[in-house]
Amino acid sequence: MIGSEQHFIDSFGTTRASLLLDALQGAHTKARSISTSNGFVEGRTEPTVAFDLSVNALYDFEQLAGVRHALVNGQHLWVIDETYAIRVKQLGSDYGTTNHSSAQQTKIDRHHALDGMEPLIFLSAGTRVSRQTGLPIDFAVVKHYKPRNSRKKVEWAIDLADLASAGATPATTVLPMPNLPTAPAAVVFRRRREDQTGTGPK
């Protein structure tokens, strides 16, 4: 089923996963170095630097067949096979994202078509960061969904390192539901967990 974890794993592939992972890792590492050497005091500065660096780092990614870059009302998207639209975000330890409230964000939350584009399934890709240490746990692609009158939830999350090494397998069961392209699934986070000391992945 399009939009399911299995469909994304099968269609995205290891080559795309490897280039996306390399770009995100490189941008995060460089942003961390810049932040440390300059002593940034605002928490939002380092993620902003990492995002700016990732846009340039993803040049090779968008050269792959079936991948194109789109800029819609200031939102950078990497469109995959005219089916998925990936945007770069910093991910919390629970795979959540922080977004500004806007009409366009509402469309993204509901997987509705943006201005001048066909309908796409919106995904977030980025560094999952520990709340305790601020250090990276892993790099992931996440699909969120937003039930009516409820907060945004995680439907599935895939570790890019697993996907790049062809080791990713679906961890969620997707059940067909009427009038929905993909049913919300109970999320099982498969890979790395922060240890109790907050020192990062085991």
Backbone hydrogen bonds in HBPLUS format (Angstrom, degrees):
<---DONOR---> <-ACCEPTOR-->    atom                        ^
c    i                          cat <-CA-CA->   ^        H-A-AA   ^      H-
h    n   atom  resd res      DA  || num        DHA   H-A  angle D-A-AA Bond
n    s   type  num  typ     dist DA aas  dist angle  dist       angle   num
A0004-SER N   A0001-MET O   3.00 MM   3  5.62 160.4  2.04 140.3 142.3     1
A0008-PHE N   A0004-SER O   3.10 MM   4  6.38 162.6  2.14 151.2 155.5     2
A0009-ILE N   A0005-GLU O   3.00 MM   4  6.24 166.0  2.02 153.7 157.5     3
A0010-ASP N   A0006-GLN O   2.94 MM   4  6.12 167.9  1.96 154.5 157.7     4
A0011-SER N   A0007-HIS O   2.92 MM   4  5.99 157.6  1.97 150.1 156.1     5
A0012-PHE N   A0008-PHE O   2.81 MM   4  5.62 157.1  1.86 152.8 158.0     6
A0017-ALA N   A0013-GLY O   3.23 MM   4  6.27 155.6  2.29 137.0 144.3     7
A0018-SER N   A0014-THR O   2.84 MM   4  5.96 154.3  1.90 147.5 153.7     8
A0019-LEU N   A0015-THR O   3.13 MM   4  6.41 163.7  2.16 152.6 155.7     9
A0020-LEU N   A0016-ARG O   2.94 MM   4  6.09 163.4  1.97 155.4 160.4    10
A0021-LEU N   A0017-ALA O   2.87 MM   4  5.93 160.8  1.91 146.8 152.8    11
A0022-ASP N   A0018-SER O   2.92 MM   4  6.08 164.3  1.94 148.1 152.4    12
A0023-ALA N   A0019-LEU O   3.06 MM   4  6.17 159.1  2.10 143.2 148.7    13
A0024-LEU N   A0020-LEU O   3.04 MM   4  6.23 165.9  2.06 153.0 156.4    14
A0025-GLN N   A0021-LEU O   2.88 MM   4  6.00 165.7  1.90 156.9 161.3    15
A0026-GLY N   A0022-ASP O   2.92 MM   4  5.96 164.5  1.95 146.4 151.3    16
A0027-ALA N   A0023-ALA O   2.98 MM   4  6.10 161.5  2.02 147.4 152.5    17
A0028-HIS N   A0024-LEU O   2.96 MM   4  6.07 160.9  2.00 146.1 151.6    18
A0029-THR N   A0025-GLN O   2.92 MM   4  6.08 167.0  1.94 153.9 157.6    19
A0030-LYS N   A0026-GLY O   3.03 MM   4  6.13 164.7  2.06 147.9 152.1    20
A0031-ALA N   A0027-ALA O   2.93 MM   4  6.02 159.9  1.97 146.6 152.8    21
A0032-ARG N   A0028-HIS O   2.90 MM   4  6.06 155.5  1.96 149.8 156.4    22
A0033-SER N   A0029-THR O   3.05 MM   4  6.28 154.1  2.12 144.2 150.9    23
A0034-ILE N   A0030-LYS O   2.93 MM   4  6.19 160.3  1.97 151.2 156.4    24
A0035-SER N   A0031-ALA O   2.85 MM   4  5.99 161.0  1.88 148.1 153.8    25
A0036-THR N   A0032-ARG O   2.92 MM   4  6.08 159.4  1.96 146.5 151.9    26
A0037-SER N   A0033-SER O   2.97 MM   4  6.11 166.2  1.99 150.6 154.5    27
A0038-ASN N   A0034-ILE O   2.99 MM   4  6.00 141.0  2.14 144.0 153.8    28
A0039-GLY N   A0035-SER O   2.83 MM   4  5.67 121.6  2.18 140.1 152.5    29
A0040-PHE N   A0035-SER O   3.33 MM   5  5.36 154.1  2.40 135.4 142.6    30
A0045-THR N   A0042-GLU O   3.13 MM   3  5.57 158.3  2.17 113.4 120.0    31
A0048-THR N   A0044-ARG O   3.28 MM   4  6.35 150.1  2.38 140.3 148.5    32
A0049-VAL N   A0045-THR O   2.95 MM   4  6.27 157.8  2.00 156.7 163.0    33
A0050-ALA N   A0046-GLU O   2.89 MM   4  6.14 163.6  1.92 156.1 160.8    34
A0051-PHE N   A0047-PRO O   2.90 MM   4  6.07 151.9  1.98 142.2 149.6    35
A0052-ASP N   A0048-THR O   2.99 MM   4  6.27 166.7  2.01 152.1 154.9    36
A0053-LEU N   A0049-VAL O   2.94 MM   4  6.18 160.5  1.98 153.4 159.0    37
A0054-SER N   A0050-ALA O   2.90 MM   4  6.03 147.1  2.01 142.2 151.6    38
A0054-SER N   A0051-PHE O   3.06 MM   3  5.02 115.9  2.49  92.9 109.0    39
A0055-VAL N   A0051-PHE O   3.10 MM   4  6.41 147.8  2.20 153.9 160.9    40
A0057-ALA N   A0053-LEU O   2.94 MM   4  6.15 155.3  2.00 145.8 154.0    41
A0058-LEU N   A0054-SER O   2.87 MM   4  5.92 133.4  2.09 146.7 155.3    42
A0059-TYR N   A0056-ASN O   3.20 MM   3  5.67 156.1  2.26 118.5 118.8    43
A0062-GLU N   A0058-LEU O   3.07 MM   4  6.37 156.3  2.13 154.8 158.8    44
A0063-GLN N   A0060-ASP O   3.16 MM   3  5.20 151.2  2.25  99.4 108.2    45
A0064-LEU N   A0061-PHE O   3.19 MM   3  5.76 165.6  2.22 114.6 119.0    46
A0067-VAL N   A0064-LEU O   3.18 MM   3  5.58 151.5  2.26 136.5 133.7    47
A0081-ASP N   A0066-GLY O   2.70 MM  15  4.73 172.3  1.70 151.5 154.3    48
A0068-ARG N   A0079-VAL O   3.04 MM  11  5.27 150.2  2.13 140.7 149.8    49
A0079-VAL N   A0068-ARG O   2.72 MM  11  5.27 147.5  1.83 164.9 166.1    50
A0070-ALA N   A0077-LEU O   2.79 MM   7  5.12 160.2  1.83 153.2 155.4    51
A0077-LEU N   A0070-ALA O   2.80 MM   7  5.12 157.0  1.85 162.5 164.6    52
A0072-VAL N   A0075-GLN O   2.95 MM   3  5.04 161.5  1.99 140.7 140.8    53
A0075-GLN N   A0072-VAL O   2.90 MM   3  5.04 162.4  1.93 112.6 118.1    54
A0078-TRP N   A0086-ILE O   2.84 MM   8  5.05 153.1  1.92 142.0 151.1    55
A0086-ILE N   A0078-TRP O   2.92 MM   8  5.05 174.4  1.92 135.6 136.0    56
A0080-ILE N   A0084-TYR O   2.72 MM   4  5.03 163.4  1.75 146.4 152.3    57
A0083-THR N   A0080-ILE O   2.86 MM   3  5.83 163.7  1.89 132.3 136.2    58
A0084-TYR N   A0080-ILE O   3.13 MM   4  5.03 165.5  2.15 142.9 145.2    59
A0121-ILE N   A0083-THR O   2.90 MM  38  6.24 160.8  1.94 150.3 156.6    60
A0085-ALA N   A0121-ILE O   2.87 MM  36  5.97 155.8  1.93 145.4 144.9    61
A0123-LEU N   A0085-ALA O   2.85 MM  38  6.02 165.3  1.87 152.2 153.2    62
A0087-ARG N   A0123-LEU O   3.03 MM  36  6.41 151.5  2.11 146.7 153.6    63
A0125-ALA N   A0087-ARG O   2.88 MM  38  6.10 158.3  1.92 156.3 160.3    64
A0089-LYS N   A0125-ALA O   2.92 MM  36  5.90 156.1  1.97 138.3 145.6    65
A0091-LEU N   A0127-THR O   2.83 MM  36  5.62 161.4  1.87 146.0 147.6    66
A0129-VAL N   A0091-LEU O   2.89 MM  38  6.16 163.2  1.92 158.7 157.6    67
A0092-GLY N   A0096-GLY O   2.88 MM   4  5.08 163.9  1.90 145.0 150.3    68
A0095-TYR N   A0092-GLY O   2.85 MM   3  4.95 157.6  1.90 119.1 119.4    69
A0106-THR N   A0102-SER O   3.03 MM   4  6.29 151.5  2.12 145.4 152.9    70
A0107-LYS N   A0103-ALA O   3.15 MM   4  6.48 151.1  2.24 142.9 149.9    71
A0108-ILE N   A0104-GLN O   2.99 MM   4  6.33 155.6  2.05 149.3 156.2    72
A0109-ASP N   A0105-GLN O   2.85 MM   4  6.09 163.8  1.87 153.2 157.3    73
A0110-ARG N   A0106-THR O   3.11 MM   4  6.30 144.7  2.24 140.5 149.3    74
A0111-HIS N   A0107-LYS O   2.87 MM   4  5.86 103.0  2.48 136.6 155.2    75
A0112-HIS N   A0107-LYS O   2.80 MM   5  4.80 170.2  1.81 145.3 146.3    76
A0111-HIS N   A0108-ILE O   3.06 MM   3  4.88 158.7  2.11 101.9 108.7    77
A0117-MET N   A0114-LEU O   3.03 MM   3  5.45 157.9  2.08 141.4 137.4    78
A0124-SER N   A0142-VAL O   2.94 MM  18  5.21 163.8  1.97 149.9 155.1    79
A0142-VAL N   A0124-SER O   2.74 MM  18  5.21 160.3  1.78 155.9 163.0    80
A0126-GLY N   A0140-ALA O   3.02 MM  14  5.75 154.8  2.09 156.8 164.9    81
A0140-ALA N   A0126-GLY O   2.98 MM  14  5.75 153.8  2.05 164.7 165.5    82
A0128-ARG N   A0138-ASP O   2.78 MM  10  5.40 173.6  1.78 159.8 161.5    83
A0137-ILE N   A0128-ARG O   2.67 MM   9  5.49 170.3  1.68 172.0 169.8    84
A0130-SER N   A0135-LEU O   2.89 MM   5  5.52 171.5  1.90 157.9 159.3    85
A0134-GLY N   A0130-SER O   2.89 MM   4  4.92 142.0  2.04 124.6 135.7    86
A0160-LEU N   A0139-PHE O   2.81 MM  21  5.75 165.1  1.83 151.3 155.9    87
A0141-VAL N   A0158-ILE O   2.94 MM  17  5.32 153.5  2.02 148.1 156.2    88
A0158-ILE N   A0141-VAL O   2.88 MM  17  5.32 164.2  1.90 156.1 161.4    89
A0143-LYS N   A0156-TRP O   2.92 MM  13  5.45 168.5  1.94 159.1 161.5    90
A0155-GLU N   A0143-LYS O   2.77 MM  12  5.57 164.6  1.79 154.0 158.7    91
A0156-TRP N   A0143-LYS O   3.39 MM  13  5.45 157.4  2.44 136.0 141.5    92
A0145-TYR N   A0153-LYS O   2.87 MM   8  5.45 153.0  1.95 146.2 154.3    93
A0153-LYS N   A0145-TYR O   2.76 MM   8  5.45 173.4  1.76 169.6 171.0    94
A0162-ASP N   A0159-ASP O   3.13 MM   3  5.37 121.0  2.50 101.8 115.3    95
A0163-LEU N   A0159-ASP O   3.07 MM   4  6.42 162.0  2.10 151.3 156.5    96
A0164-ALA N   A0160-LEU O   2.76 MM   4  5.87 156.9  1.81 148.8 155.1    97
A0165-SER N   A0161-ALA O   3.19 MM   4  6.29 138.9  2.37 135.3 144.7    98
A0165-SER N   A0162-ASP O   3.16 MM   3  5.27 129.4  2.43  96.1 109.3    99
A0167-GLY N   A0162-ASP O   2.68 MM   5  4.74 157.4  1.73 156.8 149.5   100
A0166-ALA N   A0163-LEU O   3.13 MM   3  4.96 162.0  2.16 104.3 107.0   101
A0195-ASP N   A0200-GLY O   3.32 MM   5  6.29 148.1  2.43 151.3 152.8   102
A0198-GLY N   A0195-ASP O   2.89 MM   3  5.46 163.4  1.92 118.8 124.3   103
